[in-house]
Amino acid sequence: MSSEQAIPAELQQYIDQAVSKLSENSSWPFIQGFLLGQLTIIVLILAFIKFMLLEKATRQQKRILPIQTPINSKTNCVSPASVILSKTLYDPKYHLPESTDWLNVLLAQAIYQYREEAKTDNRLVRFVDEILNDGVKPDFMGPIEVTRLDIGEEYPIFSNARIRPTETMSRMRVELDCDFSDQITLGVNTQILINWPKPRIAVLPISLVLSIVKFAATITLEIIVNSESSFIIVSSLPDFVLEFSVQSLIGSRSKLEDVPKITHMITSKLRNAFCEKFVYPNSTKFKIPNLWTLHKNQ
């Protein structure tokens, strides 16, 4: 039989069927493996998203704010002042006093504005007059008339700012040297009433002009925080300088001028009042607004 002789039709059909079956049997396992691999990857991705990134809505409602706990328990034994000084790199023993030129300029701008506003319609004169006459006065004192009011032209100069620990070593305070030389003057006229043997039997006219000419002191500022409120404590160290100038004129026809006893009495009263209010260990408190209270009111 020659190679060019045609293959019988039955044999050709049998060969084609065998080749077709062989081809089908070899590609199906590959398709199965490919589909199974893709399905496995999709399942893993969905499982990761569900269990690692998502959570149930019921669990979201039960979430509470985290409680802040100290990282290092050793800091509980250290005072807040020591922690603040350490973290701000401030050593009171070796840190040099600092200039407060910026503070002087800032306060000078505020004082200048207040002085300008005080000149409008004698606003400050009326304010001082109401204070002197609306309060409780002795029965032997007549009405008080403001004759002169000068709030000066100079500005206080602060310098040598430094941080110092308090006596308890648990807090810090700021110390500032203050120097103020000017003429802050208040002049008044009043009368001393003679009420014996009967009321207002006679009167004694008195004119006074009081001036503060110099104030120099070390001012201390300290912040105190408690559970209810916070305060800035302002005081002066005992080595302060407070100088007054007092001019007095007593009488109607025959007048006594600049009586030393009156000058001493007035300056002593003013110094004692300053010591009771400001000189350490006494102090004056200025309340700091509570941030959480303001937020609650708003």
Phi, psi and omega in degrees: 000133182274159180292339183273354180293139183291144178281139180301150183295323182293319180292321178297321179293321180295317180296318180297321180294320181294316179296320179297316180294319180298320179294318180295318183292333182275332182269334183296315177299326178294317179296319179299314180297319180297313180295320180295322178294316178297319179295321179297318179297317180297318179297318179296319179296315179295321179294320178297316180296319184290312188271339183256329185250334184250159173214165184287151180296327180294327178288329178297325182289336183269000183290137179240161180291142179290148178267126182284122180241147180295138179289319182242119183290343180292334181292344179293336182271355182258140181291149177303326180298317180295321180295316181296315179297323180292316183284338178263005176058041180245119178249109183300335183287326188242351182283127182285150175302146186252155176284148177237037180300321180297323179291320178299317179293319180296313179293324179298321178296318179294316180296320178300317180295318179296321179295320179294320179292328181293335181282344183287116176056034180052039184300316182290322179298315179295323180296314180293321179298320178294321179295317184289331185258340181275344181282179179280119180248155175296156181294337184270005181250132179275189179299149181251127180247127178278118182256339182205139178210115181230119183262015170084175181232348182268176182229148177292144180245119177258148181203170174053057177285134178209160178257131179227144176286151176283176182297329180279351180064009181260347180226174179236159175220153177262133177246132180229134173275129182240136178224123182219116178235118184194187177235092173262111194239139174229122177245135181222153170240138177208185181221143172263120184270131175266110186254021178222134011277356175217159185300137175055043178289334177201163178228151179239106181293141179223133174239130181231141172230114184247131180230139170263118187255337181203139173218125177221130183195167171260113182268135178246139178236131182218139179257126177242127182240129174229185185292335184265315184201175179234149183224151165258120182264122181246130178209172179235140175290155188298338183275057181262164176237124180223107185248137180239160169232123184238127174242129183229150178216116186239136175113170181251292180275302175265117187250141175258127185249133175051061179290123182301324181296319178293319178300314180296318181297316182292313181296324179294318178297317181292319179294319179296321178295320178295318180296320181292333184263326193233331190282130182303137010278000174284158182198170176240135183260139172237119186287137176267130179302137179279122183298319184286327177293317178298319180295321180293320180292326180289000000 
